[in-house]
């Protein structure tokens, strides 16, 4: 096999093809995943550079995942993988000085997203709703994250299945989790304001309308007793984690 490609999006496609050829379940996430599902992320004004490649796989395939990336020209972070390999793996692309991060089953950042049952829905990336949630659950969202979120709302409709942004799925996840609901609605509102500052964005009205619809549906969705009890406490107690920089 040839070594890692310089373009992260092209490299993501190479990894997906190699994983599929070995029957390994690996799905692209992060900005590269968004770029592969959203045409607007590949041209101005929403195009951006990608510093790394993120994927999600299955913990039961850890050994074959590690072997795959060695064969693809990556160097494993042996110490980190020995300590945290049950849930996360790191690899290094020395050619392009770029890191690669593989979450196993669950993504734990500001909130915990259990993705085991979501990995078989699409062949190359996480489902659209999960690509969006991975961005919206970041409490300290930066401009790059909001560009990706904007691209998702430009190109993807709110739907009742995984053809687009699967709203019943998101509503179910937030039904009992006030903290996740709070963060993703807060970041969606922030992105709505951010999108108005993106020069040359011709679909600003589409983004605004879809975010308003997104927020209204989450506000109106059924909430559990647990959600309501936590809502009474509100922001007096922190509802999110600040993930450590473990790279």
N, C-alpha and C positions, 0 to 999 in steps of 0.2 A: 504494500500500500504506500501511496505517497504521503508526505507529511502534511500538517495542518495548512489550510489555505489562509491567505492574508485577510480576505474578506470574511468577517464573522458570519454573515448570513449564508454565504456560499459554503462556509465550513459547517454550519449547522445542517445544511442539506446533505453534505457528505457524511456527517455523523449519522443522520437519520437513515440514509441508505445503507450504510455499513451495519448499523444495528438491526435493521429489518432483514438483511441478508443472513444474519445469525439468529433470527427469531428472538432478539432482545427487545424488550419493551422500554423504549426511551423516547420521551416527548420533550420537544423544545419549549422553553418558557422565556420569561423576561423580554427584553427588547427585540432579540432575534426572533422569538416566537411571534411577536406582534408584527414585525416586518414581513414575515412569511404569510400572514393572514390579512394584512391591511395594505392595499396598494398605496394609500395616501402616506404611509410611513416611509415610502421609498422615493419621495420627491418633495421639493420645497413646497410649503414651509415646515413640514413635519419631519423631514428626513433628519437623522442625527447619526453620530458615530456610536459604535458599540464597543465597550471596553472588554467585555467578556462574553462567554456563552454559558447559559444556564439550562439545565435539563432536569427532568423528573423521571425516575425509574422505579423499579420494584426491588425491595430489599432482598427478596429471595434470589434475585439474579446478580447479587453484588459481585461474586467472583467473575462471572463472565463479562460484567460491565468493566471491571478493572482490567481484564485481559484485552477487551476491545480497545480501550484507550491507549494502552501500551502499544498495541499493534498499529494504532492510528498516529503514533508519533508523540504521545504525551508522556510526561513524567509524573508519576503519582506522588502526592505528598504523603510519604510513608508513615510519618509520625501521626499526622492528623487522621489519616484513614484508619490506622490501628486503634485510635482512641474513639473516633466518632463514626466509624464506618457503618454502624448499624442503621444510621439515619442520614448520613451525608458523606460525600466523597469529594476531594479536591484533586485536580490535575493541573499541570503547568505546560503551556505551549511555549517552549524556549525559543522557537523560531520567530514567533510574533510577539513574544513577551506578553502573553495573555493567559489569564486563568480560566479554568473551566470548573463549574460547580454542578454536582449531581445530587439532588435531593432524592431520598429514598422513601417512597410511600407518602410522606408528610412533609409539607413546607412549614417550618417554624421560624417566623420572623417577628413582626409586631403582633401577629395572631397566628393561630394554628389552623392550617388547611389540610384536611385528610383527603388525599387524591388517589388512593389505591384503586377505587372503583371508577375513576374518571379516565384512567390511562388507556383504555381500549376504545374510547369513543372516536378519536381521530388518529390518523396514521403518523403524522409528523410532529404536530404541536399539541399542547394541551387544548382542551375545548376553549372556545372564545370566552365564555363566562369565567373560566379559571384564569386565563391570561389577564382578564380585567381585574379579577379579585386579587391576584398577586400584586398588582400595582396599587389598587385602592386600599389595601390593608397596610400600606406603608405610612405610618404616622408622619414621619419627617420626609414628606414627598418633595422631590426636587424637580427642576424644570424638565429633565430628561424623562422622568416618570410621567409627568403631565403631558408631554408631547405624545408619549405612547398611549395614554388614556384618551387623549383627544383623537388620535388616529382610530382607536377602537370605536369611539362614538361617531366618527365620520363614516366609517365603512360598515359597521355592523348594526343591524336593527335589534330592537328588543323583541324577543320571541318567546314562545312557550315551550321551546325545545332547544337542542344544541345546534340548530342551524345558524343561530346568532347568539345574542346575549340571553342566555336561558334564565328568565326572571323567576319562574317557579323554583328553580334550583337555588338561586341566591336568596329568595324569600325564605325558603326552608332552612338554609344555613343560619340566617339571622333571626329566625323566629324565637330561639331561646338564648341567643348570644347578643346581649345589648352592646357589649364592647365592640364586637365586629361590626354591628349595625352602625354604631356611632362613628367609628373610624372611616368606613367606606362612604357613608353619607357626607361626612365632613370633607373628605378628600374629593369627592365628586363635586361638591359645591365649590371648593377651591379651584378645581380644574375648569369649571364653568366660567369663573372669573378670569382665570389664566388664559383661556382660549380667546377672549376678547382682545388680548394684547399681542396675539400672534399675527404679525404683519403678513398679509397676503393669503390669509385663510379664507377661502371662498365659501366654506361650508359651516361658518360660524353659527348660522341660524339652526342648522341641522343638529350640531353639537348641543346647543342650548336646549332645543326642544326635546332631544333624547335624554339629556341629563335631568331636565324637569320631570319628564315622564318616569324615569328611573327612580328619582327621589319620591315622587308621589306614590308609586307602587310600593316602595319599601315602607313609607309612612303608613299606608293604608293596610298593609299585610297583617295577618293575624299574629299576635304576640303571645308567648307563653307566660305563665305566672312568674317563672324565673326571670324572664326578660323585664317584666313590670317591676319586680322587686329591685332588680339592679338599676333600673332607670330612676328609681326614687333617690338612690345614692348619687347618681349622676357623676359629674366631674370631680367630686370631692375626693374620690379614690381613683388612682390611675387605672385605666382599663386596657392598656396595651403594654407590650414589652418593647424595650429598646435593644435590638439585637447587637451583640458584641461583634466587632470587626475581627473575625477569626482568620482572616487571610494572612 
